[in-house]
Structure formats: structure tokens, C-alpha cells
């Protein structure tokens, strides 16, 4: 999130669901907001595919303020064990995980580095529900950050 960012929030019919379509510069947010109403919403069909699950009924456009809570959060779960193996020498300064797969829009979260010991971070987005997991070992090759696609 950078200063001057705007968020486009989409709502389905009867406000059954809402999700963040975009977060970024105001001009892009306004362009997306004008094109989104009436667009189909695709969701899982329960068989590994996707099907139409609704239509965007309304859009809200709001500036992102610095005092808003972050959408990405990391919860560290302590494995209560110390590392027994040496760190991977290929990552002397930690690892930046990129789960975005080159998505045009993404969010990034810096993690406490290095972690206390063996454990894992559960990463969640409070806007779109994205969830991921990265493991830690309490060494210099631990994850430093995660980047996830913005829906």
C-alpha cells in the first residue's frame, strides 16, 4: 500500500458478499470502478472448475488511509523446536516468497526476521480471504516477506 492508493470494493446482489477488486492509483481505481458494475463474478464449482456465481451489483471507491488496518496479517505458530540443520547458503539474507505468480496487482507483507525457531506463519488477507503458509526454522534462510495476488 502506498500513499494515494484507492480501493475498489465490489458488492453482489443484496450485499451477500463483498471483495476488493483493486487497490492502487486513483486513476486506475476510477477506471475499474466504471467498468465493474454488472460484471459476472466467478467462483469455484466444487469440481475444480469455475462457474458464474453472481453479478456485481454496486461498487464503492474509497481512498486508502494510512491509519487503516493492514489487509495482510501473519500469525506465527511456534513449533517449539530449535533447528538441527545448518541454513541453506543460497539464502544468507532470507527468502522473499512471491505467491502472486506475476499478477498485475499484489500486496506484500514483511515478516519478523529471522523467526524465533522452527514454526510457521499463516498468512491471511482480511479483504479477499487469501490464505497461505510459510515455514520457519529460526535461521538466516527464513522467509523475510510474502507477496500475494490482490483480487
C-alpha positions as CSV (number, residue, x, y, z in Angstrom):
1,X,0.0,0.0,0.0
2,X,1.4,3.4,-0.9
3,X,0.3,6.9,-0.3
4,X,-2.5,8.0,-2.6
5,X,-3.8,4.5,-3.2
6,X,-7.6,3.9,-3.7
7,X,-9.6,0.7,-3.1
8,X,-12.4,-0.6,-5.3
9,X,-14.9,-2.7,-3.3
10,X,-17.5,-4.7,-5.2
11,X,-20.8,-6.0,-3.7
12,X,-23.0,-8.7,-5.1
13,X,-26.8,-8.6,-5.2
14,X,-28.4,-8.0,-1.8
15,X,-24.8,-7.4,-0.4
16,X,-24.4,-11.1,0.1
17,X,-20.7,-10.8,-0.5
18,X,-18.1,-8.1,-0.9
19,X,-14.5,-8.2,-2.1
20,X,-11.6,-5.9,-3.0
21,X,-11.3,-5.7,-6.8
22,X,-8.3,-3.4,-6.9
23,X,-6.1,-1.3,-4.7
24,X,-3.7,1.2,-6.4
25,X,-3.6,4.6,-8.0
26,X,-6.7,6.7,-8.1
27,X,-7.0,7.0,-11.9
28,X,-6.8,3.2,-12.3
29,X,-9.3,2.6,-9.5
30,X,-11.8,5.0,-11.1
31,X,-11.4,3.3,-14.5
32,X,-12.0,-0.2,-12.9
33,X,-15.0,1.2,-10.9
34,X,-16.7,2.4,-14.1
35,X,-16.3,-1.0,-15.8
36,X,-17.2,-3.3,-13.0
37,X,-21.0,-3.0,-12.3
38,X,-22.9,-5.8,-14.0
39,X,-19.8,-8.0,-14.5
40,X,-20.1,-11.6,-13.7
41,X,-18.5,-13.0,-10.5
42,X,-16.8,-16.4,-11.0
43,X,-16.4,-18.8,-8.1
44,X,-15.5,-22.5,-7.6
45,X,-18.0,-25.0,-8.8
46,X,-16.9,-27.7,-6.3
47,X,-15.3,-29.8,-9.1
48,X,-12.1,-27.9,-9.6
49,X,-13.6,-25.5,-12.2
50,X,-15.3,-22.2,-12.0
51,X,-18.8,-21.1,-12.6
52,X,-20.8,-17.9,-12.6
53,X,-22.0,-17.2,-9.0
54,X,-23.4,-13.8,-9.3
55,X,-23.2,-10.3,-10.7
56,X,-21.5,-7.2,-9.3
57,X,-24.5,-5.0,-8.2
58,X,-22.6,-2.0,-6.8
59,X,-19.2,-0.5,-6.4
60,X,-17.6,1.6,-3.7
61,X,-14.5,3.6,-4.3
62,X,-12.5,4.8,-1.2
63,X,-9.1,6.3,-0.5
64,X,-6.8,4.0,1.4
65,X,-5.8,5.9,4.6
66,X,-2.5,5.1,6.4
67,X,-4.4,4.5,9.6
68,X,-6.5,1.7,8.2
69,X,-5.5,-1.8,9.4
70,X,-3.4,-3.8,7.0
71,X,-5.3,-6.4,5.0
72,X,-2.5,-9.0,5.2
73,X,-1.7,-10.5,8.6
74,X,0.7,-13.1,9.7
75,X,0.2,-15.4,12.6
76,X,3.2,-17.3,13.8
77,X,2.7,-20.8,15.2
78,X,5.6,-21.9,17.3
79,X,6.8,-25.4,16.6
80,X,8.7,-25.3,19.9
81,X,11.8,-26.8,18.5
82,X,15.3,-25.5,17.7
83,X,16.8,-26.0,14.2
84,X,19.1,-29.0,13.9
85,X,20.3,-28.4,10.3
86,X,22.5,-25.6,9.0
87,X,20.9,-22.8,7.0
88,X,20.8,-23.0,3.2
89,X,23.9,-21.0,2.0
90,X,21.9,-19.9,-1.1
91,X,19.8,-17.6,1.1
92,X,22.1,-15.8,3.5
93,X,19.7,-12.9,3.8
94,X,16.4,-14.7,4.0
95,X,13.8,-15.5,1.3
96,X,11.2,-13.2,-0.2
97,X,8.2,-15.5,-1.2
98,X,6.2,-14.4,-4.2
99,X,2.8,-16.2,-4.4
100,X,1.5,-13.6,-6.8
101,X,2.6,-15.5,-9.9
102,X,3.2,-12.3,-11.7
103,X,-0.2,-10.8,-11.0
104,X,-0.5,-7.2,-12.1
105,X,-1.8,-6.3,-8.6
106,X,-0.4,-7.6,-5.4
107,X,0.1,-7.0,-1.7
108,X,3.3,-7.5,0.3
109,X,3.9,-8.2,4.0
110,X,7.2,-8.1,5.7
111,X,7.7,-10.9,8.3
112,X,9.6,-10.8,11.6
113,X,13.1,-12.0,10.5
114,X,14.5,-14.3,11.5
115,X,11.8,-16.3,13.2
116,X,12.3,-17.4,16.8
117,X,12.8,-21.0,15.9
118,X,11.0,-23.8,13.9
119,X,7.4,-22.9,13.2
120,X,5.2,-21.5,10.5
121,X,3.4,-18.3,9.5
122,X,-0.2,-18.5,8.4
123,X,-0.8,-15.5,6.1
124,X,-4.3,-14.3,5.6
125,X,-6.0,-11.4,3.8
126,X,-8.9,-9.8,5.6
127,X,-10.3,-8.4,2.3
128,X,-10.3,-11.4,-0.1
129,X,-9.7,-14.3,2.2
130,X,-6.5,-15.5,0.6
131,X,-4.6,-17.8,2.9
132,X,-1.1,-19.2,2.7
133,X,1.5,-20.8,4.9
134,X,5.3,-20.5,5.1
135,X,7.6,-22.5,7.4
136,X,10.4,-21.1,9.5
137,X,13.5,-22.6,11.2
138,X,14.9,-19.7,13.2
139,X,17.8,-19.4,10.8
140,X,19.1,-16.8,8.4
141,X,17.4,-18.6,5.4
142,X,13.9,-17.9,7.0
143,X,11.2,-16.1,5.0
144,X,11.5,-12.2,5.2
145,X,8.4,-11.3,3.2
146,X,5.4,-12.7,1.3
147,X,3.8,-11.2,-1.8
148,X,0.3,-12.3,-2.7
149,X,-2.1,-11.6,-5.6
150,X,-4.6,-8.8,-4.9
151,X,-8.1,-9.9,-6.0
